[in-house]
Amino acid sequence: MGEFKEPRELIPLLPAARDMLASASHRLHHAVWHDVRGRWLDISQTKKDAIKERGWQPGHVVARPAVRAGAPIADNGSGEDFLFMHRDMIAMVASIYKTAGQPMIRSWAAIPFPGGPSQEGFDIPPSWKQSHAPTLRRLEALKSDVYFWTAMRGWDRQFKNAAYLGTLSLGALGSTMEYTVHNDMHMRWSSAPRDPESGDVVPDGRNATDFSAKWLGPEYDFLGEFYSSHVNPVFWRLHGWVDERIEDWFAAHQTAHPGEIERSEVDGIPWFKPGRWVTSEKPWARPASAAHHHGHGGLDTEVMKEVIRILYAPETPTLSTASPEGVLAAPARSTWFLN
């Protein structure tokens, strides 16, 4: 086999889309959004109050965390938030492609299988050394042919199966996909994270509270971290696959429960009215203060940095977010792989 080539070299994003996605605002939004909903039930009330004060409680009036004791929460609307927020991201990128007169990136019709037809840019990157042996073994397993045939192929079929989809609420669909096939697709296609200046492999990835300018370059597109994954061209193939499962779910319910789910729009995004199978009238994609800013025009980058520092700071009675000093020394990883 020849040297592995990164997707950005083979199937690059349009420069306008790439530069937007690599900006501090987009990186921080994606990181904060995932982190607060994934860590909400594991942090102190002091931290929750500080984050809520800054407008970043997951959900709107009532908190909607995504995970409890390591398991996804299927009945509080957090799975709907996951599906909606990424559909919103897809719409932003599609708008840039449309303006440029280019077709939107094609999603995977099926999860690429090993040994299949040539699909440039979708080769599985090699694993990389980890200090934690069980983590290394899991990473190697995720990238193996066996893992595709014993896990991912089954998920690809399951989440297209109308009989199964017709039993799920929209939230259950989102939370189940997020914490199974979605997370593992991210890590299966992840290359080793590298320091953008030295080029050296950073085995555990960027420290979550390191906001150095070096991490803003488009070459930092590590699929295993919220701060960077959406800059990677593969992100849009796998999230396109996830988004298409929403339409499979709707079609399945139209057959199993005709008329019980009605279409609607939320902030210009095609969505569904609340009812028996849909929990939220308004899924959560950003703080209420930025609700009318499609994209990132209403998001404050410094506030988002404060929220991340609060999340990863040691649990103390008084939280200082003015400086990351002291926080950077602590291990702070933000990856799908560790969920």
N, C-alpha and C positions, 0 to 999 in steps of 0.2 A: 504494500500500500504506500502511496505517496504521502507527502506531508499534508496534514489536515489544513484546509483553508476555511477561514471564518465565513459565515453567511454574508457579512457585510462586504466581502470581496467578490462574492459570486452572485448574490441576489440583493444588491443594495437598495435601500429605501430612496425615494426621491430626496434630494438634498434639502428641500424646504421642509418636508415632513421630518426627516432625520434631525435637522437643527432645532425644530420646535420641540421634539420629544426629548432631546438631550439637554434642553434648557433647565436651569435650576428649578423653575416653577413647576414644570411637568415632573421632573424627577422627585421633588419633594412631595408633590401632591400624591403621586402613586405610592411612595413610601409611607407617608403619614396615614393615608386612607387604609392601607392594608394593616399597618402596625397597630393602630388604635383598636381596630375591631378584632384583631387576633390576640391582643394582649390585655384587653380590657378587664377580664375577670381575674387576671393574675397580678394586678397592681393595687396599691393601697388606695383608700378613699381620698387621702391627701393628693395623690397624683391625679385621681379621677377629677377632683374638684378643680385642680389647676388646669387640666386639659379642657374641661367643660367651660371654664372661664375664658378660654381662648377660642371657643367656638368649635372644638373638634371632638365632642362626644360622638361616638359612632351612632348613627341614626339621627332622628330629629329631637322631638320632645322626650321620648323614652329611648334609653340606650339600647342599641342592637349589636351586641358582641357576636362574633362569628364562631367562637370556640369555647367549650366548657370542659375542663379536665382533659384536654387534648382531642375531644371529639367535636365535630361540627354541630351547630345548633340549627335544626331544620325547621323549627316552627315559629321563629320570631321575625322573619322577614330579612334576616341577614343574607340568606342565599339569593333573594331577589335583589338586594343591594349589589352583590357580586356581579350578577348578570347584567344589571342595568348600567353600573358604572363602566364596565368594559364595552357595552354596546355604545355608550356615550363616547368613549375613547375612539372606537372604530369610526363613528360618525365624524369626529374631528379630523381624523386622518383621511377619510374618504373625501371630505370637503377639499382638502389640499390637492389630492389627486385629480378631483374633478376640475378645479381651477386651472390645473396644469394641462388639462385635456388628456389625462391618462386614466386608464381603468384602475379601479381599486385593486389592491393586492388580493389575489385569489387565496381563499382559505383551503385547508386540507379537506378534501372530500372524505378521506379516510386517514387514520393515523399511519404515516409511512412505515412499511414493514421492512425488516432487514432482508437483503438479497432481492428486493423488488426492482422494478424498472428504475433506471437512472433518474434521480430527482436532485438536480444540482442544488447544493446549499443545505441539504437535509441529512447529510452524513452524521453519524453519531460521533461527537468529539471524544477523545480519549479521557479516561479518568485522571485524577491527579492525587498526589500524596496528601494524606490527612494525618494529623497528630493523634486523632481518636480512631482507633482501629475499627470499631463497629460502624462508624460513619463512613470510613473508606469502603468497607465491605458492602454497605447498603448502596453507596454511589456506584460501585462496580456492578452490583446486581442490576440496578436500574438501567444501566447502559448495555446490558447483555441481550443477546438474541432470545434467550430463554424467557427473560422478563416480558418481552413483547408478546411472545406466543402464549404465555401462561396468565398474563394480566391485562396488558393493554389491548390486545385484540378482543378480549372478552368485553372490556369497557366500551370499545368502539361500537360493538354490536348492541350491547345493553342499552346505551344511551340513544340508540336509534330505534329501539324496539317499541312499537306502539302500545302493545299490551302492558309493558312495564311503565312507559311514560304516562299512560292514562290513569295510573294509580297515584301519581306524585303531584303534590302542590308545586307551584313555581319555586317557592323557597326551598323545598326539599330537593328539587332538581339542581338548583344552584349550589347549595351547600354540599350535596353529595358529590357533584362533579368537581367542585373546587378542591376538596380534600382527598380526592382519589386521582383520577386520570389527569386533571389539570396540573396539580402540583408535581406529579411524577413526570409529565411531559416537559415541564420546565427544567427539571434536573437531568432528564435523559439527554436533552439537547444542549445542556450547559457545557461550555468550555471552561478551562481553568481560569479563574479571575486573575488578572494581572495588574500590577501597579503601572499606571499609564506613563510614568516618567522613566522608571528603570526597566520596565518590561518583565520584571521578575514575577513569578507566580506568588500570589497571596493566598495560601491554602484555605484560610477561613473567610476570605473575602474582605471587602472594605469594612472598616469599623463604622457602625451605623451612625455615629456622631461625628465622623470626620467629613466636614463640608469643604475641604480644600478644593480650589479651582481645578486641580489636576483631574478630578473625577468627573468633570463636566464635558470633557472631550467625547465626541461620538464613538471613539474606539472603546470607551468603557460601556460595554453593552452585555455584561454578564447576565445570563438568563436566570441565575439562581438568586437574584436579589431584587427587591421591589424598586430600588433607586435606579436600576439600570436595565431591567429586563425588557421594558417596552421600547428601548432603542434598538433592540435586536430584530432583524427582519423575520426570524422564526416566530417571534411573539405574535405577529399578525396572522400567520398561518394557523397556529394552534388556537388563538382566541377566535379566529373566524370559525374554526371547527366547533368551539364551545358555543358561539352565538347561534350557529345554525341548529343546534339542538333545541333552542327555544322554539323555533318554528316547528320542529318535529313534535315537541311537547304540545303545542297548540293544536296541531293537526290531530294528534292522538286523542285529545280531549274533545275535539269536535265530533269525532266518531263515537267515543265512549260516553260523552256527556254533552250532547248537542246544545249549543246556546248558553251553556253555563259560564263560559269565559267570553268576555267582550273586549275588543281591542280599544285602545285609547292612545293618547299622546301625553308624555310628561316632558316638559321643557323641550318640545320639538322632537323627542325620541319616540318612535313607535313602541307602545307598551300595552298594558292590560288594566282593566278596571278591577278594583278590589271585590272580592266575593268569596265563594266557597274555596277556590283554589289559589287565590291571590290575597296576600295579607295586607300589603302596604298601598296606600293611595299615592304616596310619593316616595319612591326608593331614594336611598341616601348615596349621593355621589360627591358632595362637597358641603362645607358649612352653610348654614342658612344665610349668613352674611354675604355669601358668594353665589347664592342660588340663582340669581338672575344673570350671572355672567357665564354664558356657555363657554367652556374651555377654562382658562386660568386667569382671566383678567381681574377677578375679584379675590385672588388668593395672595396672601402676604407671605413672602418667603421667610422673613425673619420669625414670624409667628410659627410657621411650620417647623423651622429649626428648633424653636423653643419646645414645641410639643415632643419632638423626637428626643431631645435632651432630657425632658421630664420622664418619658417612658423608660429610658435606659439608665437614668441616674440611680445611685444607691438609695434605698428607702430610708429617708431621714425626715424628721419633723418639719424642717424648713427646706424648701427646694429653691436652689439658685439656678436660673437658666440664662443669666447674662453671659456666661462664658462656659465653654465645654471643658475647661481645665478640671482635671480630676475625673471627669467622666470618660475621657478618651483612654485612660489607663485600664479601664474595665473592659473585659470582652463584651462586645456588643454586635451580635450578628443578626441580620434580618433576611432570612432566606426561606423559601418554600421547603427546602430540604430538611430543615429542622422542625417543621410543623408536625 
